[in-house]
Amino acid sequence: MLDREGFRPNVGIILLNSRNQVFWGKRLRTHSWQFPQGGIKYGETPEQAMYRELHEEVGLRPEHVKILARTRDWLRYEVPDHYIRRDARGHYRGQKQIWYLLKLVGRDSDMNLRATDHPEFDAWRWNDYWVPLDVVIEFKRNVYQMALTELARYLPRTNVHNRYLRSGMRAQRQGAELAVPPSTPPDPAPAGGA
């Protein structure tokens, strides 16, 4: 299903863990990594397509995630001719996508890359939020930047105090030890990717 301009309606999924890291999937039998995404079938809403793709590609169900936001409008990217099947050239130009920002409320162990007979990914990892911009295939980079930038304002705040308490520091001492006034929380350290 293509629109008049040759773009296929599609959804993209940015899935966050509790540290605001994003799910990053390795496409089956390639060295290419990307966010989950997929086409919207005839009669589906973007949200219905997002939940279907989330299950097909990552194995998660609606109860495993919470929708935090979505892009206001379609974001488009063109696919270079050498990636387009010969019989589709001249008709197909690329994807137009609605992007969803999801929070994982389940566990990592709820993910299953083999939830269907046609897996898309054969590996996955958590990355810091902006890392995908540096490593995604070039023709998708602009759309990734637009989606990540628009949805960044909806990122949940992480609880800085819990991180310090887990590391053994007392909450009342952290301001003095870090030479930061107690009314100003310290800048969180960047989370390391898994």
Backbone as ProteinMPNN parsed JSONL, in Angstrom:
{"seq_chain_A": "MLDREGFRPNVGIILLNSRNQVFWGKRLRTHSWQFPQGGIKYGETPEQAMYRELHEEVGLRPEHVKILARTRDWLRYEVPDHYIRRDARGHYRGQKQIWYLLKLVGRDSDMNLRATDHPEFDAWRWNDYWVPLDVVIEFKRNVYQMALTELARYLPRTNVHNRYLRSGMRAQRQGAELAVPPSTPPDPAPAGGA", "coords_chain_A": {"N_chain_A": [[0.844, -1.177, 0.0], [0.9, 1.968, -1.099], [1.231, 5.545, -0.881], [0.132, 8.353, -2.923], [2.505, 9.556, -3.602], [4.383, 7.608, -3.528], [5.227, 6.608, -1.085], [5.359, 4.299, 1.574], [3.081, 3.716, 4.164], [4.009, 3.524, 7.574], [5.207, 2.45, 10.791], [7.364, 3.489, 13.442], [9.333, 2.467, 16.235], [10.427, 3.5, 19.328], [11.762, 2.15, 22.0], [12.04, 2.327, 25.429], [14.095, 1.572, 28.301], [14.26, 1.401, 31.943], [16.33, 3.138, 32.428], [16.245, 5.011, 30.488], [17.445, 4.134, 28.173], [17.583, 2.951, 24.803], [15.995, 0.385, 22.883], [17.742, -1.551, 20.559], [17.924, -3.175, 17.611], [19.457, -5.892, 15.826], [19.41, -6.515, 12.488], [18.257, -9.486, 10.935], [20.728, -11.775, 10.017], [22.536, -9.805, 9.092], [24.762, -6.953, 9.349], [23.488, -4.747, 10.177], [21.851, -2.399, 12.2], [18.876, -1.277, 13.856], [15.906, 0.591, 14.888], [12.84, -1.03, 15.892], [10.425, -1.38, 13.316], [7.736, -1.124, 10.925], [5.348, -1.86, 8.283], [2.086, -0.361, 7.878], [-0.862, -2.063, 7.761], [-3.643, -2.401, 5.472], [-6.557, -0.89, 6.693], [-5.687, -0.821, 9.317], [-4.973, 1.159, 12.23], [-2.344, 3.52, 12.999], [-1.538, 3.001, 15.681], [-2.496, 0.377, 16.166], [-0.956, -0.989, 14.269], [1.567, -0.494, 15.346], [1.5, -1.958, 17.798], [1.211, -4.542, 16.714], [3.578, -4.826, 15.182], [5.433, -4.524, 17.259], [5.033, -6.886, 18.682], [5.593, -8.806, 16.654], [8.295, -8.269, 16.009], [9.723, -7.925, 18.407], [8.496, -9.393, 20.349], [6.931, -8.425, 22.395], [3.939, -7.596, 24.208], [0.932, -5.525, 24.489], [0.581, -5.143, 27.292], [3.148, -5.114, 28.253], [4.288, -2.678, 27.791], [4.188, 0.947, 27.945], [2.649, 3.62, 26.341], [4.27, 6.591, 25.751], [4.424, 8.804, 24.067], [3.841, 10.075, 20.7], [4.864, 10.889, 17.341], [3.772, 13.969, 15.89], [3.213, 14.291, 13.154], [3.604, 12.65, 9.91], [6.79, 11.316, 9.24], [9.23, 11.271, 6.757], [11.356, 9.177, 4.731], [13.507, 8.624, 1.961], [14.331, 5.743, 0.074], [17.371, 4.609, -1.221], [17.87, 3.783, -4.696], [19.351, 1.37, -5.156], [18.617, -0.235, -3.035], [16.055, -0.917, -3.495], [13.718, -3.251, -4.735], [13.944, -4.393, -8.091], [11.541, -4.552, -9.592], [9.914, -2.761, -8.252], [10.935, -0.259, -8.546], [10.596, 3.133, -9.477], [7.977, 3.274, -8.667], [7.871, 2.88, -5.869], [9.125, 4.939, -3.314], [9.927, 5.258, -0.68], [9.563, 5.375, 2.919], [6.887, 6.556, 4.962], [6.455, 7.61, 8.194], [4.929, 7.173, 11.407], [6.087, 7.753, 14.571], [6.52, 6.077, 17.671], [7.031, 6.516, 21.146], [7.863, 4.38, 23.612], [7.649, 2.982, 26.892], [9.228, 0.385, 28.54], [7.496, -1.655, 30.642], [7.474, -4.149, 31.44], [9.768, -6.9, 31.711], [13.202, -7.393, 30.657], [13.409, -10.056, 29.981], [10.931, -10.614, 28.921], [11.056, -10.103, 26.275], [11.181, -11.479, 23.011], [12.716, -12.485, 20.289], [11.982, -14.373, 18.504], [9.234, -14.596, 18.286], [7.479, -14.899, 16.206], [7.065, -16.672, 13.049], [8.606, -15.369, 11.221], [11.171, -13.866, 11.922], [12.656, -10.619, 12.482], [14.917, -9.602, 13.691], [18.097, -10.767, 14.96], [19.561, -10.298, 17.182], [19.881, -8.115, 20.018], [20.26, -5.028, 21.909], [20.657, -2.632, 24.601], [20.958, 0.845, 24.13], [22.383, 4.107, 24.729], [20.262, 6.982, 24.517], [20.766, 8.783, 22.254], [22.648, 7.458, 20.687], [21.873, 5.831, 18.401], [21.79, 7.674, 16.237], [24.382, 7.953, 15.352], [25.01, 5.505, 14.258], [23.051, 4.383, 12.617], [21.924, 3.363, 9.346], [22.755, 5.533, 6.673], [20.666, 6.735, 5.042], [18.433, 6.705, 6.664], [19.011, 8.366, 8.731], [18.233, 11.14, 9.025], [15.459, 11.008, 9.523], [15.507, 9.525, 11.906], [16.78, 11.4, 13.534], [14.863, 13.471, 13.559], [12.669, 12.137, 14.771], [13.733, 11.251, 17.292], [14.434, 13.743, 18.384], [11.958, 15.162, 18.47], [10.536, 13.516, 20.251], [12.065, 13.48, 22.55], [11.437, 15.255, 24.618], [9.555, 13.938, 26.091], [10.793, 12.041, 27.583], [11.042, 10.07, 30.484], [11.874, 11.315, 33.731], [14.795, 10.303, 35.363], [15.459, 8.779, 38.509], [17.663, 10.295, 40.373], [18.507, 10.181, 43.059], [18.04, 7.518, 43.898], [20.003, 6.147, 42.448], [22.364, 7.007, 43.652], [21.938, 6.118, 46.257], [21.916, 3.364, 45.885], [24.569, 2.989, 45.303], [25.777, 3.249, 47.689], [26.139, 5.751, 48.827], [25.012, 8.217, 51.127], [21.97, 9.941, 50.995], [21.704, 12.507, 52.206], [24.338, 13.355, 52.287], [25.235, 13.664, 49.719], [25.201, 16.198, 48.402], [27.222, 17.736, 49.702], [29.502, 16.092, 49.298], [29.709, 16.112, 46.555], [30.123, 18.718, 46.055], [27.965, 20.308, 45.393], [25.215, 22.429, 45.751], [22.612, 21.427, 48.04], [20.018, 21.957, 47.069], [20.212, 21.781, 44.364], [20.136, 19.196, 42.204], [22.708, 16.8, 41.382], [24.217, 16.529, 38.11], [23.128, 13.79, 36.232], [25.17, 10.945, 35.647], [26.232, 9.675, 32.455], [24.519, 6.788, 31.319], [25.822, 3.539, 30.895], [25.974, 1.51, 27.934], [24.513, -1.722, 27.376]], "CA_chain_A": [[0.0, 0.0, 0.0], [1.689, 3.183, -1.235], [0.454, 6.754, -1.118], [0.28, 8.866, -4.288], [3.886, 9.986, -3.838], [5.255, 6.437, -3.521], [5.689, 6.297, 0.265], [4.603, 3.264, 2.27], [2.786, 4.064, 5.564], [4.867, 2.708, 8.414], [5.399, 2.919, 12.167], [8.668, 3.277, 14.05], [9.181, 2.255, 17.68], [11.556, 3.778, 20.22], [11.425, 1.462, 23.243], [12.94, 2.728, 26.517], [14.128, 0.838, 29.559], [14.128, 2.279, 33.113], [17.433, 4.112, 32.419], [16.052, 5.795, 29.262], [18.191, 3.587, 27.057], [16.677, 2.526, 23.748], [16.166, -0.937, 22.272], [18.43, -1.472, 19.281], [17.89, -4.531, 17.079], [20.322, -6.245, 14.696], [18.613, -7.181, 11.46], [18.584, -10.892, 10.722], [21.819, -12.137, 9.11], [23.242, -8.639, 8.552], [25.454, -6.163, 10.374], [22.704, -3.524, 10.219], [21.064, -2.242, 13.43], [17.837, -0.264, 13.715], [14.74, 0.508, 15.752], [11.748, -1.798, 15.289], [9.537, -0.62, 12.447], [7.047, -1.97, 9.967], [4.26, -1.27, 7.521], [0.698, -0.319, 8.357], [-1.711, -2.819, 6.852], [-4.913, -1.766, 5.115], [-7.565, -0.957, 7.746], [-5.069, -0.658, 10.631], [-4.536, 2.469, 12.683], [-0.925, 3.457, 13.349], [-1.346, 2.363, 16.988], [-2.676, -1.071, 15.987], [0.229, -1.477, 13.56], [2.694, -0.441, 16.288], [1.412, -3.111, 18.694], [1.459, -5.758, 15.935], [5.013, -4.864, 14.882], [6.138, -4.728, 18.523], [4.991, -8.319, 18.976], [6.268, -9.572, 15.605], [9.736, -8.053, 15.968], [10.359, -7.924, 19.728], [7.817, -10.365, 21.195], [6.227, -7.781, 23.504], [2.494, -7.379, 24.102], [0.554, -4.21, 25.032], [0.753, -5.06, 28.749], [4.577, -4.983, 28.566], [4.758, -1.327, 27.485], [3.312, 2.104, 28.143], [2.884, 4.642, 25.323], [4.593, 7.902, 26.325], [4.161, 9.854, 23.076], [4.008, 9.739, 19.289], [5.11, 12.084, 16.54], [2.536, 14.641, 15.452], [2.996, 14.119, 11.72], [4.4, 11.646, 9.211], [8.193, 11.618, 8.944], [9.524, 10.513, 5.537], [12.698, 8.998, 4.192], [13.583, 7.955, 0.67], [15.235, 4.599, 0.023], [18.171, 4.643, -2.456], [17.448, 2.807, -5.719], [19.997, 0.056, -5.078], [17.964, -1.03, -1.991], [14.675, -1.179, -3.924], [13.575, -4.343, -5.713], [13.896, -3.877, -9.463], [10.156, -4.415, -10.052], [9.233, -1.683, -7.526], [11.561, 1.03, -8.879], [9.705, 4.018, -10.218], [6.722, 3.399, -7.927], [8.191, 2.972, -4.44], [10.18, 5.92, -3.012], [10.42, 5.133, 0.682], [8.622, 5.174, 4.027], [6.394, 7.672, 5.779], [6.325, 6.924, 9.482], [4.533, 7.725, 12.703], [6.99, 7.169, 15.559], [6.018, 5.94, 19.038], [7.971, 6.389, 22.257], [7.284, 3.434, 24.562], [8.419, 2.629, 28.095], [9.087, -1.023, 28.91], [7.053, -1.852, 32.026], [7.768, -5.554, 31.699], [11.191, -7.201, 31.959], [13.979, -7.754, 29.468], [13.131, -11.46, 29.657], [9.669, -10.693, 28.18], [11.344, -9.947, 24.85], [11.381, -12.735, 22.303], [12.937, -12.167, 18.881], [11.434, -15.476, 17.714], [7.809, -14.7, 18.625], [6.741, -15.287, 15.006], [7.82, -17.509, 12.11], [9.411, -14.513, 10.342], [11.87, -12.891, 12.769], [13.337, -9.498, 11.829], [16.18, -9.367, 14.372], [18.708, -11.946, 15.568], [20.238, -9.855, 18.403], [19.462, -6.785, 20.456], [20.97, -4.454, 23.055], [20.219, -1.298, 25.027], [21.9, 1.913, 23.81], [22.004, 5.436, 25.172], [19.193, 7.526, 23.67], [21.185, 9.415, 21.004], [23.629, 6.633, 19.974], [21.456, 5.383, 17.066], [22.072, 8.649, 15.189], [25.745, 7.754, 14.851], [25.252, 4.179, 13.685], [22.002, 3.924, 11.708], [22.244, 3.534, 7.931], [22.712, 6.97, 6.386], [19.422, 7.259, 4.48], [17.422, 6.814, 7.729], [19.538, 9.211, 9.809], [17.458, 12.368, 9.204], [14.192, 10.655, 10.179], [15.83, 9.182, 13.288], [17.044, 12.634, 14.267], [13.589, 14.172, 13.763], [11.857, 11.39, 15.738], [14.357, 11.319, 18.614], [14.367, 15.12, 18.868], [10.569, 15.487, 18.821], [10.057, 12.707, 21.378], [12.968, 13.593, 23.706], [10.802, 15.998, 25.73], [8.686, 13.02, 26.842], [11.593, 11.065, 28.331], [10.811, 10.126, 31.932], [13.013, 11.7, 34.569], [15.329, 9.19, 36.139], [15.58, 9.124, 39.916], [19.079, 10.41, 40.692], [18.76, 9.766, 44.441], [18.117, 6.057, 43.992], [21.281, 5.703, 41.908], [23.393, 7.247, 44.662], [21.691, 5.25, 47.41], [22.347, 2.011, 45.524], [26.027, 2.901, 45.286], [26.264, 3.326, 49.06], [26.209, 7.116, 49.344], [23.844, 8.667, 51.872], [21.339, 11.028, 50.257], [21.961, 13.813, 52.807], [25.736, 13.719, 52.123], [25.649, 13.78, 48.326], [25.457, 17.588, 48.026], [28.533, 18.142, 50.204], [30.56, 15.304, 48.675], [29.839, 16.46, 45.15], [30.283, 20.168, 46.013], [26.789, 20.839, 44.732], [24.232, 22.795, 46.771], [21.576, 20.401, 48.167], [18.809, 22.276, 46.312], [20.476, 21.501, 42.961], [20.588, 17.804, 42.06], [23.864, 16.658, 40.493], [23.933, 16.026, 36.777], [23.294, 12.331, 36.183], [26.244, 10.428, 34.799], [25.661, 8.906, 31.356], [24.393, 5.348, 31.553], [26.6, 2.717, 29.961], [25.184, 0.566, 27.141], [24.708, -3.136, 27.683]], "C_chain_A": [[0.892, 1.244, 0.0], [0.764, 4.391, -1.365], [0.748, 7.254, -2.53], [1.715, 9.235, -4.633], [4.876, 8.823, -3.783], [5.826, 6.079, -2.16], [4.762, 5.285, 0.916], [4.348, 3.705, 3.71], [3.418, 3.044, 6.509], [4.845, 3.274, 9.829], [6.829, 2.624, 12.593], [8.496, 3.244, 15.556], [10.491, 2.556, 18.392], [11.141, 3.237, 21.588], [12.479, 1.782, 24.294], [12.935, 1.72, 27.644], [14.071, 1.84, 30.716], [15.241, 3.32, 33.201], [17.385, 5.011, 31.186], [17.012, 5.385, 28.153], [17.187, 3.02, 26.057], [17.038, 1.128, 23.237], [16.744, -0.749, 20.878], [18.558, -2.888, 18.756], [18.799, -4.725, 15.881], [19.503, -7.042, 13.69], [19.166, -8.575, 11.165], [19.665, -11.063, 9.657], [22.484, -10.95, 8.416], [24.037, -8.001, 9.682], [24.754, -4.824, 10.543], [21.819, -3.512, 11.468], [20.043, -1.134, 13.226], [16.801, -0.407, 14.827], [13.723, -0.422, 15.095], [10.875, -0.875, 14.429], [8.83, -1.578, 11.513], [5.846, -1.282, 9.365], [2.915, -1.321, 8.226], [-0.152, -1.043, 7.323], [-3.021, -2.075, 6.593], [-5.926, -1.966, 6.247], [-7.006, -0.812, 9.157], [-4.86, 0.814, 10.952], [-3.034, 2.38, 12.939], [-0.686, 2.762, 14.696], [-1.507, 0.847, 16.899], [-1.46, -1.676, 15.288], [1.44, -1.51, 14.49], [2.665, -1.645, 17.219], [1.685, -4.42, 17.951], [2.956, -5.903, 15.648], [5.839, -5.116, 16.148], [6.157, -6.211, 18.887], [5.77, -9.123, 17.941], [7.783, -9.459, 15.703], [10.43, -8.226, 17.309], [9.699, -8.913, 20.689], [7.045, -9.759, 22.354], [4.752, -7.578, 23.176], [2.149, -6.02, 24.718], [0.765, -4.076, 26.54], [2.215, -4.913, 29.17], [5.105, -3.565, 28.389], [3.711, -0.283, 27.855], [3.656, 3.109, 27.047], [3.126, 5.973, 26.026], [4.246, 9.031, 25.364], [4.241, 9.257, 21.678], [4.263, 11.023, 18.521], [3.782, 12.655, 16.05], [2.199, 14.314, 14.005], [3.839, 12.973, 11.182], [5.812, 12.162, 9.023], [8.587, 10.71, 7.789], [11.021, 10.329, 5.308], [12.609, 8.26, 2.869], [14.623, 6.843, 0.737], [16.038, 4.682, -1.284], [17.779, 3.505, -3.396], [18.076, 1.438, -5.546], [19.454, -0.804, -3.936], [16.538, -1.428, -2.379], [14.665, -2.318, -4.936], [13.365, -3.751, -7.107], [12.453, -3.64, -9.939], [9.395, -3.287, -9.354], [9.807, -0.304, -7.86], [10.632, 1.848, -9.76], [8.373, 4.219, -9.531], [7.004, 3.683, -6.457], [9.329, 3.965, -4.233], [10.759, 5.735, -1.616], [9.307, 4.935, 1.691], [8.141, 6.519, 4.557], [5.964, 7.044, 7.097], [5.718, 7.809, 10.56], [5.397, 6.988, 13.716], [6.346, 7.181, 16.938], [7.176, 5.835, 20.013], [7.286, 5.54, 23.315], [8.222, 3.241, 25.74], [8.157, 1.156, 28.383], [8.669, -1.089, 30.376], [7.173, -3.321, 32.413], [9.255, -5.71, 31.993], [11.894, -7.484, 30.639], [13.646, -9.181, 29.025], [11.781, -11.653, 28.948], [9.893, -10.589, 26.671], [11.674, -11.301, 24.229], [11.511, -12.432, 20.818], [12.392, -13.235, 17.944], [9.943, -15.688, 18.015], [6.963, -15.112, 17.427], [7.64, -16.153, 14.12], [8.74, -16.71, 11.199], [10.14, -13.453, 11.163], [12.588, -11.824, 11.93], [14.746, -9.303, 12.393], [16.753, -10.686, 14.87], [19.534, -11.59, 16.802], [19.685, -8.486, 18.772], [20.319, -6.338, 21.631], [20.298, -3.138, 23.425], [21.327, -0.304, 24.687], [21.444, 3.202, 24.469], [21.126, 6.083, 24.103], [19.678, 8.032, 22.305], [22.155, 8.565, 20.175], [23.145, 6.2, 18.584], [21.734, 6.375, 15.943], [23.442, 8.442, 14.567], [25.917, 6.458, 14.078], [24.168, 3.672, 12.739], [22.459, 4.162, 10.264], [21.918, 4.969, 7.517], [21.358, 7.48, 5.887], [18.283, 7.345, 5.504], [17.802, 7.849, 8.785], [18.684, 10.456, 10.06], [16.13, 12.087, 9.91], [14.436, 10.267, 11.637], [16.072, 10.446, 14.114], [15.749, 13.39, 14.546], [12.75, 13.467, 14.834], [12.44, 11.497, 17.145], [14.256, 12.726, 19.206], [12.948, 15.478, 19.3], [10.119, 14.755, 20.081], [10.911, 12.847, 22.636], [12.32, 14.314, 24.883], [9.894, 15.117, 26.587], [9.472, 11.957, 27.611], [11.29, 11.189, 29.816], [12.07, 10.599, 32.655], [13.482, 10.466, 35.312], [15.551, 9.665, 37.559], [17.046, 9.095, 40.318], [19.373, 9.88, 42.09], [18.881, 8.254, 44.572], [19.459, 5.538, 43.501], [22.382, 5.886, 42.951], [23.186, 6.351, 45.888], [22.145, 3.831, 47.116], [23.869, 1.886, 45.57], [26.618, 3.101, 46.679], [26.381, 4.725, 49.619], [24.924, 7.444, 50.096], [23.274, 9.883, 51.158], [21.669, 12.393, 50.86], [23.403, 14.264, 52.634], [26.089, 14.035, 50.669], [25.939, 15.215, 47.908], [26.836, 18.029, 48.464], [29.654, 17.395, 49.497], [30.776, 15.671, 47.222], [30.036, 17.958, 44.954], [29.166, 20.817, 45.206], [25.808, 21.232, 45.825], [23.107, 21.763, 46.83], [20.319, 20.695, 47.359], [18.98, 22.004, 44.822], [20.953, 20.063, 42.826], [21.789, 17.737, 41.132], [23.431, 16.175, 39.129], [24.109, 14.521, 36.783], [24.426, 11.945, 35.244], [25.618, 9.661, 33.647], [25.645, 7.424, 31.675], [25.182, 4.6, 30.5], [25.704, 1.758, 29.203], [25.512, -0.86, 27.503], [25.168, -3.888, 26.484]], "O_chain_A": [[1.561, 1.532, 0.993], [-0.344, 4.282, -1.89], [1.532, 6.639, -3.254], [2.102, 9.231, -5.802], [6.076, 9.024, -3.97], [6.8, 5.331, -2.074], [3.539, 5.394, 0.824], [5.297, 4.038, 4.419], [3.361, 1.84, 6.259], [4.505, 4.439, 10.035], [7.429, 1.639, 12.162], [7.617, 3.914, 16.099], [11.526, 1.955, 18.103], [10.271, 3.803, 22.249], [13.668, 1.541, 24.084], [11.917, 1.086, 27.921], [13.852, 3.027, 30.478], [15.124, 4.283, 33.959], [18.36, 5.694, 30.872], [17.354, 6.195, 27.291], [16.072, 2.655, 26.428], [18.206, 0.747, 23.171], [16.292, 0.104, 20.115], [19.221, -3.721, 19.374], [18.909, -3.848, 15.024], [18.972, -8.107, 14.005], [20.377, -8.797, 11.149], [19.536, -10.562, 8.54], [22.944, -11.072, 7.281], [23.989, -8.455, 10.825], [25.367, -3.862, 11.007], [21.126, -4.487, 11.758], [20.303, -0.166, 12.511], [16.807, -1.37, 15.594], [13.737, -0.589, 13.876], [10.628, 0.275, 14.793], [9.27, -2.713, 11.328], [5.381, -0.257, 9.864], [2.648, -2.198, 9.048], [-0.159, -0.675, 6.148], [-3.445, -1.236, 7.388], [-6.126, -3.09, 6.707], [-7.778, -0.69, 10.108], [-4.603, 1.622, 10.059], [-2.501, 1.28, 13.082], [0.278, 2.008, 14.832], [-0.726, 0.11, 17.502], [-0.99, -2.748, 15.668], [2.245, -2.439, 14.433], [3.693, -2.293, 17.416], [2.324, -5.317, 18.502], [3.53, -6.973, 15.846], [6.832, -5.842, 16.107], [7.175, -6.73, 19.345], [6.527, -10.025, 18.302], [8.488, -10.448, 15.501], [11.593, -8.626, 17.358], [10.271, -9.239, 21.729], [6.551, -10.489, 23.213], [4.374, -7.411, 22.016], [2.985, -5.424, 25.398], [1.097, -2.99, 27.015], [2.49, -4.615, 30.333], [6.233, -3.269, 28.783], [2.533, -0.584, 28.048], [4.83, 3.42, 26.843], [2.288, 6.432, 26.803], [3.82, 10.102, 25.796], [4.645, 8.11, 21.489], [3.925, 12.113, 18.983], [2.812, 11.93, 15.828], [1.037, 14.087, 13.668], [4.671, 12.403, 11.888], [6.006, 13.328, 8.68], [8.315, 9.51, 7.825], [11.834, 11.192, 5.639], [11.759, 7.391, 2.677], [15.664, 6.987, 1.378], [15.443, 4.814, -2.354], [17.406, 2.417, -2.958], [17.406, 0.429, -5.767], [19.787, -1.986, -3.858], [15.892, -2.194, -1.665], [15.475, -2.359, -5.862], [12.689, -2.735, -7.269], [12.176, -2.646, -10.61], [8.327, -2.894, -9.824], [9.219, 0.712, -7.491], [9.974, 1.328, -10.662], [7.698, 5.22, -9.773], [6.444, 4.612, -5.874], [10.371, 3.864, -4.88], [11.935, 6.016, -1.385], [8.246, 4.4, 1.37], [8.893, 7.493, 4.595], [5.209, 6.073, 7.118], [5.957, 9.015, 10.617], [5.443, 5.758, 13.728], [5.71, 8.159, 17.332], [8.17, 5.159, 19.75], [6.25, 5.928, 23.855], [9.442, 3.326, 25.598], [7.006, 0.728, 28.463], [9.402, -0.633, 31.253], [6.992, -3.684, 33.575], [9.913, -4.78, 32.461], [11.252, -7.778, 29.63], [13.607, -9.471, 27.83], [11.511, -12.736, 28.43], [9.017, -10.947, 25.884], [12.345, -12.141, 24.829], [10.512, -12.149, 20.156], [12.342, -13.034, 16.731], [9.454, -16.818, 18.0], [5.854, -15.619, 17.597], [8.822, -16.339, 14.409], [9.561, -17.285, 10.484], [9.781, -12.276, 11.116], [13.06, -12.093, 10.826], [15.657, -8.894, 11.674], [16.007, -11.619, 15.168], [20.143, -12.47, 17.411], [19.097, -7.793, 17.942], [21.007, -7.139, 22.264], [19.484, -2.602, 22.673], [22.503, -0.579, 24.928], [20.256, 3.378, 24.74], [21.24, 5.76, 22.92], [19.05, 7.73, 21.29], [22.454, 8.938, 19.04], [23.949, 6.201, 17.652], [21.899, 5.961, 14.795], [23.639, 8.726, 13.386], [26.875, 6.319, 13.317], [24.347, 2.626, 12.115], [23.273, 5.045, 9.996], [20.923, 5.542, 7.962], [20.942, 8.57, 6.28], [17.269, 7.992, 5.238], [16.987, 8.171, 9.649], [18.435, 10.793, 11.218], [15.724, 12.842, 10.794], [13.655, 10.64, 12.512], [15.622, 10.545, 15.255], [15.555, 13.897, 15.651], [12.183, 14.124, 15.707], [11.714, 11.802, 18.091], [14.016, 12.876, 20.404], [12.753, 16.037, 20.38], [9.393, 15.322, 20.897], [10.509, 12.369, 23.696], [12.629, 14.007, 26.034], [9.508, 15.51, 27.688], [8.877, 11.07, 28.223], [11.281, 12.296, 30.354], [13.189, 10.311, 32.231], [12.68, 9.684, 35.824], [15.807, 10.848, 37.781], [17.612, 8.031, 40.572], [20.38, 9.201, 42.293], [19.75, 7.767, 45.295], [20.0, 4.591, 44.071], [23.237, 5.015, 43.112], [24.154, 5.881, 46.486], [22.697, 3.161, 47.989], [24.399, 0.809, 45.843], [27.839, 3.121, 46.831], [26.698, 4.877, 50.799], [23.852, 6.975, 49.713], [24.029, 10.769, 50.757], [21.894, 13.349, 50.117], [23.689, 15.448, 52.814], [27.142, 14.618, 50.41], [26.856, 15.434, 47.116], [27.561, 18.64, 47.678], [30.661, 18.002, 49.131], [31.888, 15.56, 46.706], [30.11, 18.428, 43.818], [29.394, 21.753, 44.439], [25.581, 20.449, 46.747], [22.682, 21.265, 45.787], [19.608, 19.76, 46.991], [17.994, 21.996, 44.084], [22.049, 19.731, 43.277], [21.888, 18.527, 40.194], [22.413, 15.497, 38.991], [25.116, 14.016, 37.279], [24.61, 12.546, 34.186], [24.567, 9.046, 33.83], [26.601, 6.871, 32.218], [25.202, 4.997, 29.335], [24.751, 1.234, 29.78], [26.637, -1.177, 27.887], [25.383, -5.097, 26.559]]}, "name": "protein", "num_of_chains": 1, "seq": "MLDREGFRPNVGIILLNSRNQVFWGKRLRTHSWQFPQGGIKYGETPEQAMYRELHEEVGLRPEHVKILARTRDWLRYEVPDHYIRRDARGHYRGQKQIWYLLKLVGRDSDMNLRATDHPEFDAWRWNDYWVPLDVVIEFKRNVYQMALTELARYLPRTNVHNRYLRSGMRAQRQGAELAVPPSTPPDPAPAGGA"}
